[in-house]
Amino acid sequence: MMMMKSGVFLLLPLASPDFSLVHSSSNYNGTNSSIRRTRRKNRVRPGHSNCSHSRIIETCSVYFLRSNSSIPLDCSRAPGKSRSLRLRIVGKTLADVKSDPYDVADSAPESVSFPEGRSDLIAPPPEEEEELRRRGAIPWWEQLPKRWLIVFLCFSAFLLCNMDRVNMSIAILPMSAEYNWNPATVGLIQSSFFWGYLLTQIAGGIWADTVGGKLVLGFGVIWWSVATVLTPVAAKLGLPFLLVTRAFMGVGEGVAMPAMNNILSKWVPVSERSRSLALVYSGMYLGSVTGLAFSPLLIHKFGWPSVFYSFGSLGTVWFAIWLSKAHSSPLEDPELKLEEKKLIIGKSVSKEPVKTIPWRLILSKAPVWALIVSHFCHNWGTFILLTWMPTYYNQVLKFNLTESGLFCVLPWLTMALSANIGGWIADTLVSKGVSVTTVRKIMQSIGFLGPAFFLTQLSHVHSPAMAVLCMACSQGSDAFSQSGLYSNHQDIGPRYAGVLLGLSNTAGVLAGVFGTAATGYILQHGSWDDVFKVSVGLYLVGTVVWNLFSTGEKILD
């Protein structure tokens, strides 16, 4: 390797480990510069014909150093010169460097040492880095793979996402008492979140795939955090202001899932995809648990506005860390180690950033429609269970409101645990050579047939404990979908992962909206058994569609 700083050329041969830099002349005149070199054990004279290292290697890496910056140059042997190197940039000759015989010093003078701040050009040997790690000289958070830091930050974002979403379901009780809202008004406030949430599903995917997931996810978190903090102010100003604020919050949370999917499609190799997505989505489940657990305590001690102020302020802390640590892809991260970058990128060829979305091509693929239909079928049952569960516990199982709230937390905890177990199983199968298509079909079939089975058992159980167990098992098996359809967007089109998730999640949100409304209508004219039969029927439809048309292979490039 050859380097120049303030008239100094540094030449390090890359092909031979026996060479090491000793000294370089500082009288560079634009054409020639003498170089000294040494062999670790024996002196090497450049003109000696019997030495295997008598010639400077023909190919090397050259850097021009000035003002703490480096520019890669091309270096090859000049024609007709046995020991001459010609430096050029895009074919233009800059200088010739010739080696001459000279005496070799035993140690390098101080003039050859790298300038302060440029020691990062040479990475420490692996054994030295391992020794530093063993001694504790490297902090534990710097020892973690960078890709898992990105995953953890996405997990934290989704934790905050559901904390800020569910706090209204608790705070709405004292708010409605203070402002004299009737049930219709309360329903309008609760639904206003989905106005913005639906609006930005596909738009968020387009933004993430074109400008990068880092900016879009950061925008989403800070946007919904500000909207959360402004909620008490909007409520005091009047109902229209509150509705707009809740819709704005939905706008921010709507871009989160497509942006996250875009980032992880670039950062996580396929062998770790299921585990990473399962961990991120479990952040949503734990966020619901955290929000449901802490909101009543804050309201009791500090009043209902404290919930929005405290939860919303956490987003600003996350945003500061995200800006300093995250990058949209490993190619943009200057601190990423070469070994990890090779592991992430593998043999894939770097693509240009997405400029236009090939809608006709995307919508012409059967696996894309399998994703959309399956997401709708999945979310119909999931949203019904999560939104109507307290009512079922109260009306059918005769639990009081406190007991209903307590048992509502159980399915979220079960889902968080099951999602990570399913992710570990899926990645293990992939690492053992099972095709990605087979793994995705197995995991999603569990995510469909498991809930369908346990919901059919509810009409046959006669004790509250068994009913709660069936509900928990239903949601626990549902979480295996994180390693099924929720991982499939990155499989079939990693470049358009954000758009694909935006498409399918739009169908999923519509299923939640229509399913929740349809459940109320069914209960007015039927029973809970009828509600569960509709969900089971859609689970079976999703199972058939998924196993017939889905794939784990890349179909969009």
Secondary structure as GFF3:
##gff-version 3
##sequence-region A 1 557
A	DSSP	beta_strand	2	4	.	.	.	ID=ss1
A	DSSP	beta_strand	9	11	.	.	.	ID=ss2
A	DSSP	beta_strand	19	24	.	.	.	ID=ss3
A	DSSP	beta_strand	35	39	.	.	.	ID=ss4
A	DSSP	beta_strand	59	66	.	.	.	ID=ss5
A	DSSP	beta_strand	69	77	.	.	.	ID=ss6
A	DSSP	beta_strand	84	89	.	.	.	ID=ss7
A	DSSP	beta_strand	92	98	.	.	.	ID=ss8
A	DSSP	three_ten_helix	110	112	.	.	.	ID=ss9
A	DSSP	three_ten_helix	119	121	.	.	.	ID=ss10
A	DSSP	alpha_helix	126	135	.	.	.	ID=ss11
A	DSSP	alpha_helix	140	143	.	.	.	ID=ss12
A	DSSP	alpha_helix	146	179	.	.	.	ID=ss13
A	DSSP	alpha_helix	183	199	.	.	.	ID=ss14
A	DSSP	alpha_helix	201	211	.	.	.	ID=ss15
A	DSSP	alpha_helix	213	237	.	.	.	ID=ss16
A	DSSP	alpha_helix	239	254	.	.	.	ID=ss17
A	DSSP	alpha_helix	256	267	.	.	.	ID=ss18
A	DSSP	three_ten_helix	270	272	.	.	.	ID=ss19
A	DSSP	alpha_helix	273	302	.	.	.	ID=ss20
A	DSSP	alpha_helix	305	325	.	.	.	ID=ss21
A	DSSP	three_ten_helix	330	332	.	.	.	ID=ss22
A	DSSP	alpha_helix	338	345	.	.	.	ID=ss23
A	DSSP	alpha_helix	359	363	.	.	.	ID=ss24
A	DSSP	alpha_helix	366	395	.	.	.	ID=ss25
A	DSSP	alpha_helix	401	431	.	.	.	ID=ss26
A	DSSP	alpha_helix	436	457	.	.	.	ID=ss27
A	DSSP	three_ten_helix	458	460	.	.	.	ID=ss28
A	DSSP	alpha_helix	464	478	.	.	.	ID=ss29
A	DSSP	three_ten_helix	479	483	.	.	.	ID=ss30
A	DSSP	alpha_helix	485	492	.	.	.	ID=ss31
A	DSSP	three_ten_helix	494	496	.	.	.	ID=ss32
A	DSSP	alpha_helix	497	525	.	.	.	ID=ss33
A	DSSP	alpha_helix	528	549	.	.	.	ID=ss34
###
